[in-house]
């Protein structure tokens, strides 16, 4: 989009705060942003954890989030989900159960950046990353992943273009 999506204002709130609000409404014990402009995100009132692997794609951010979280179950959500809501987050987290990861499925595609992960995923994800893998999908290949279907599709819609934001 040419700008930091986390700071784009939708419905009167920056996207990062919309997502943080959904996590808090879902009962998250801790909410923090991984990477991004630390000064701006801090000014918005968010705790910021530096990405351990900046510029290395979403797998590095996922690893950073899981490693930085204090809970055994970690929900990781991209900052560009303008309509993500507490209900979706709770359903994904409840589906996690004894699986290694729970990820929503939308139009047959797994939505890894609105997923729940057990802390025990950290070792295998880190090993895959250190071996040169950058795909979350391939990194989860040896782990038990449950797909969560039937969620509100609007809550999983990401904003990649200005037109995506205009659609609500």
C-alpha positions as CSV (number, residue, x, y, z in Angstrom):
1,X,0.0,0.0,0.0
2,X,3.0,2.2,0.2
3,X,2.6,2.9,3.9
4,X,2.9,1.0,7.2
5,X,-0.4,-0.9,7.3
6,X,-0.3,-1.0,11.1
7,X,-0.9,2.8,11.2
8,X,-3.6,3.0,8.5
9,X,-6.8,4.4,10.1
10,X,-9.9,2.4,9.5
11,X,-13.2,3.3,11.3
12,X,-11.3,5.9,13.3
13,X,-8.6,3.5,14.6
14,X,-5.2,2.4,13.3
15,X,-5.3,-1.2,12.1
16,X,-2.8,-2.3,14.8
17,X,-5.2,-1.0,17.5
18,X,-8.2,-2.7,15.9
19,X,-6.4,-6.0,16.0
20,X,-5.0,-5.5,19.5
21,X,-8.6,-4.6,20.6
22,X,-9.9,-7.8,19.2
23,X,-7.2,-9.8,21.0
24,X,-8.0,-8.0,24.3
25,X,-11.7,-8.6,23.8
26,X,-11.0,-12.3,23.3
27,X,-9.3,-12.3,26.7
28,X,-5.6,-12.3,25.7
29,X,-3.4,-12.1,28.7
30,X,-0.7,-10.1,26.8
31,X,-0.8,-8.3,23.5
32,X,2.2,-7.0,21.7
33,X,3.3,-6.0,18.2
34,X,6.2,-7.8,16.6
35,X,8.5,-5.5,14.5
36,X,7.2,-2.4,12.7
37,X,8.0,1.1,13.6
38,X,8.6,0.8,17.4
39,X,8.3,4.5,18.1
40,X,4.9,4.9,16.3
41,X,3.5,1.7,17.7
42,X,4.6,2.6,21.2
43,X,3.0,6.0,20.8
44,X,-0.2,4.2,20.0
45,X,0.1,2.5,23.4
46,X,1.3,-0.9,22.1
47,X,4.1,-3.0,23.6
48,X,6.6,-3.7,20.8
49,X,8.9,-6.7,20.5
50,X,11.7,-6.3,18.0
51,X,11.5,-8.8,15.2
52,X,14.4,-11.2,15.7
53,X,14.6,-11.7,11.9
54,X,13.6,-8.4,10.2
55,X,13.1,-8.6,6.5
56,X,12.9,-12.4,6.6
57,X,9.2,-12.7,6.1
58,X,6.3,-13.8,8.3
59,X,7.9,-17.0,9.6
60,X,10.5,-14.9,11.4
61,X,7.7,-12.8,12.9
62,X,5.8,-15.9,14.0
63,X,8.9,-17.3,15.6
64,X,9.5,-14.0,17.4
65,X,5.9,-13.9,18.7
66,X,5.9,-17.5,20.0
67,X,9.4,-17.1,21.6
68,X,8.3,-13.8,23.2
69,X,5.0,-14.9,24.6
70,X,4.7,-16.0,28.2
71,X,1.7,-18.3,27.6
72,X,1.7,-21.9,26.3
73,X,-1.0,-21.0,23.7
74,X,-0.2,-18.1,21.5
75,X,-2.5,-16.3,19.1
76,X,-0.7,-14.6,16.2
77,X,-2.6,-12.2,14.1
78,X,-1.5,-10.0,11.2
79,X,-2.0,-6.3,11.6
80,X,-3.9,-5.9,8.3
81,X,-7.1,-7.7,9.3
82,X,-9.5,-4.7,9.6
83,X,-12.5,-6.8,10.7
84,X,-10.9,-9.5,12.8
85,X,-13.0,-9.9,15.9
86,X,-12.9,-11.6,19.3
87,X,-15.3,-14.4,18.3
88,X,-13.0,-15.5,15.5
89,X,-10.0,-15.4,17.8
90,X,-11.8,-17.4,20.5
91,X,-13.0,-20.0,18.0
92,X,-9.4,-20.5,16.7
93,X,-8.0,-20.7,20.2
94,X,-10.6,-23.2,21.3
95,X,-9.9,-25.4,18.3
96,X,-6.2,-25.6,19.3
97,X,-6.8,-28.1,22.0
98,X,-4.0,-30.6,21.9
99,X,-3.0,-29.8,18.4
100,X,0.3,-28.0,17.7
101,X,-1.5,-25.3,15.7
102,X,-5.0,-24.2,14.7
103,X,-5.4,-22.1,11.6
104,X,-8.6,-20.8,9.9
105,X,-9.4,-21.9,6.4
106,X,-10.9,-19.4,4.0
107,X,-11.6,-20.5,0.4
108,X,-9.5,-23.6,0.9
109,X,-6.5,-21.5,2.0
110,X,-5.0,-21.7,5.4
111,X,-4.7,-18.3,7.2
112,X,-1.5,-18.8,9.2
113,X,-1.4,-15.2,10.4
114,X,-4.6,-15.5,12.3
115,X,-3.7,-18.7,14.0
116,X,-3.2,-20.2,17.5
117,X,0.1,-22.0,18.2
118,X,1.4,-24.1,21.1
119,X,4.7,-22.9,22.5
120,X,6.1,-26.3,21.6
121,X,6.0,-25.3,17.9
122,X,8.9,-23.0,18.5
123,X,11.7,-25.6,18.2
124,X,10.5,-27.2,14.9
125,X,9.7,-23.7,13.4
126,X,13.1,-22.4,14.5
127,X,14.9,-25.5,13.1
128,X,13.1,-25.1,9.7
129,X,14.0,-21.3,9.7
130,X,17.6,-22.0,10.4
131,X,17.7,-24.6,7.6
132,X,16.6,-21.8,5.2
133,X,12.9,-22.3,5.1
134,X,10.8,-19.2,5.0
135,X,7.3,-20.6,4.3
136,X,5.1,-21.0,7.4
137,X,3.1,-23.7,5.5
138,X,6.1,-25.8,4.8
139,X,7.6,-25.2,8.3
140,X,4.4,-26.7,9.9
141,X,4.6,-29.8,7.7
142,X,5.6,-32.2,10.5
143,X,3.3,-30.7,13.1
144,X,-0.3,-31.5,13.9
145,X,-2.4,-28.6,12.5
146,X,-6.1,-28.4,12.8
147,X,-8.0,-26.4,10.2
148,X,-10.8,-24.2,11.6
149,X,-13.7,-23.7,9.1
150,X,-17.0,-22.0,9.3
151,X,-15.7,-18.7,10.6
152,X,-17.0,-15.3,9.5
153,X,-15.1,-14.7,6.2
154,X,-15.1,-10.9,6.7
155,X,-13.2,-11.3,10.0
156,X,-10.3,-13.0,8.1
157,X,-10.2,-10.6,5.1
158,X,-6.8,-8.9,4.9
159,X,-6.2,-5.4,3.4
160,X,-3.6,-5.5,0.7
161,X,-4.8,-2.6,-1.3
162,X,-6.8,0.6,-0.6
163,X,-9.8,-1.0,-2.3
164,X,-9.7,-3.8,0.3
165,X,-10.1,-1.1,3.0
166,X,-13.0,0.5,1.1
167,X,-14.9,-2.8,1.1
168,X,-15.3,-2.5,4.8
